[in-house]
């Protein structure tokens, strides 16, 4: 699991083309692939594969309210078993977020 806690962080992969994409995946994970607990985070050009149906590829706002998260040009796959691509705030607010141009 990757835990993003640094504000103003950009994680930029090579793109959303399947042949060029850097992948973050798990077939036996007992957690979300990435959690974002910081303001002003950008995630772009990565692929996420989560095959456990109770966990997310990316979970935003697991410890407090966070804002201005931009997730774009990523690929999400669970081979039919993954629960969510991106899950925003289950018990906390996650306002002013943008999730666009993903597959």
C-alpha positions in Angstrom: 0.0 0.0 0.0 1.1 3.5 -0.8 0.2 6.2 1.7 0.3 9.7 0.4 0.6 12.2 3.2 2.8 14.9 1.6 0.9 18.0 0.6 1.4 19.5 -2.9 2.7 16.2 -4.2 2.6 15.1 -7.9 2.9 11.4 -8.9 3.2 11.3 -12.6 3.5 8.1 -14.6 4.2 7.6 -18.3 0.5 7.8 -19.4 -2.7 5.8 -19.8 -1.6 3.9 -22.9 -1.6 0.2 -21.8 1.8 -0.5 -23.4 3.5 2.4 -21.6 1.7 2.4 -18.3 3.4 1.9 -15.0 1.1 -0.4 -12.9 0.4 -0.6 -9.2 -1.3 -3.9 -8.6 -2.1 -6.6 -6.1 -3.9 -9.9 -6.3 -3.8 -10.6 -2.6 -3.9 -7.2 -1.0 -5.7 -6.8 2.3 -5.7 -3.0 1.9 -6.3 -0.2 -0.6 -3.5 0.2 -3.2 -3.1 3.9 -2.4 -4.5 6.1 0.3 -4.4 9.9 -0.1 -4.4 11.9 3.2 -3.1 15.3 2.0 -4.1 18.4 0.2 -3.2 19.3 -3.4 -2.2 15.9 -4.6 -2.1 15.0 -8.3 -2.0 11.4 -9.6 -1.6 10.9 -13.3 -0.6 8.3 -15.9 -0.6 5.3 -13.6 -2.4 2.0 -13.8 -4.1 0.4 -10.8 -5.2 -3.3 -10.6 -7.0 -4.4 -7.4 -8.4 -7.9 -7.5 -9.7 -8.0 -3.9 -13.4 -7.0 -3.9 -13.4 -5.3 -0.5 -10.6 -2.8 -1.2 -10.2 0.2 -3.4 -7.5 1.2 -5.9 -7.4 4.7 -4.4 -9.0 5.8 -1.2 -9.1 9.5 -0.5 -9.8 11.0 3.0 -9.3 8.2 5.4 -8.1 10.2 8.4 -9.4 13.8 7.9 -11.0 16.0 5.3 -8.8 16.6 2.3 -9.3 18.8 -0.8 -7.9 19.6 -4.3 -7.0 16.0 -5.2 -6.7 15.6 -9.0 -6.6 12.1 -10.5 -6.4 12.0 -14.2 -5.3 9.9 -17.2 -5.1 6.7 -15.1 -6.3 3.2 -15.7 -8.3 1.2 -13.2 -9.0 -2.5 -13.4 -10.1 -5.2 -11.1 -10.7 -8.0 -13.6 -14.4 -7.9 -12.5 -13.6 -8.4 -8.8 -12.3 -5.0 -7.6 -14.6 -2.9 -5.5 -13.9 0.7 -6.7 -11.4 2.6 -8.8 -11.5 5.8 -6.6 -13.4 6.1 -3.4 -13.8 9.6 -1.9 -14.2 10.0 1.8 -16.2 7.4 3.7 -16.3 9.2 7.0 -14.6 12.5 6.1 -15.3 15.1 3.5 -13.3 15.3 0.3 -14.5 18.5 -1.4 -13.1 20.2 -4.5 -11.6 17.0 -6.1 -11.4 16.3 -9.8 -11.3 12.8 -11.3 -11.2 12.9 -15.1 -10.0 11.2 -18.3 -9.5 7.8 -16.6 -10.2 4.4 -18.1 
